[in-house]
């Protein structure tokens, strides 16, 4: 690798890791402008040599992070450990990844398998179910209100909800529904990619996703009505 | 309310396909049918608008779940360590 290529890798890795490069957004949905990336300073100090890893795998860091937060019930430390394990494993096996295929579903698959393996190991060690732990103790750390001027009634309905209410509602979904919804609506994976990650048929992805969205929206609507944010007696 | 006429799909059909339409999972023909329906149907458009607001909202939720700068630094260091460990193993 030449010096120029090396620096290009460093710059790319750093821009991705500092959040300055956004991944593609689902074509059927509107792109949401992200907040400016924080200035992290020139601390790279090295380069990831695996060809294409920085450009293709690292842009999915935030999506994988969002997924791990929900898998771990909002435990930020556990989620970050899981993200690290996922990307370290992906780097290690990058040479086996078939270029040109869907890197994000490959990453999410590694992530989910790592989580399931870790959970099974933890279960056998502790001999008690995960549900007995306190998975959501830190779920709301660092969250911010999503309130902002609402241009229309539909926007108003959602804008009045805040992050923790939504996170709680997502976490309260049955795990099979939650995983599909998070991969789709937070991770921007398409149906085929979700089917690959979860190893289920596309038809099952659709039925679970639609039911999950209905359940989530119903819970948010109930909350909004209860809190006086909205008056939506029938399906909006 | 739009009745089946001039090749227009029904409200039920449009709503049945709505999420797949928003998820860009329909074929071009089916997508165009839903698009044409939504352009003229006062009953279905608010539902479409509500679901678009839902997706915008979920994008904002996802932004709130982004990795922190401190974690990004840790991850980058960890990847470099893993890379050197792998290189050592291969030598």
Interface residues (C-beta under 8 A of the other chain):
Chain A: X13 X14 X17 X18 X19 X25 X26 X27 X28 X29 X30 X32 X34 X35 X38 X40 X43 X44 X45 X46 X48 X49 X50 X61 X62 X63 X65 X66 X69 X80 X83 X84 X87 X88 X91 X92 X142 X143 X144 X146 X152 X154 X155 X157 X158 X159 X161 X163 X166 X167 X184 X185 X186 X187 X190 X191 X206 X209 X210 X213 X217 X236
Chain B: X19 X20 X21 X22 X23 X24 X25 X46 X47 X49 X50 X52 X53 X54 X55 X56 X57 X58 X59 X60 X61 X62 X63 X64 X65 X66 X67 X68 X69 X71 X72 X73 X74 X75 X76 X78 X79 X80 X82 X83 X86
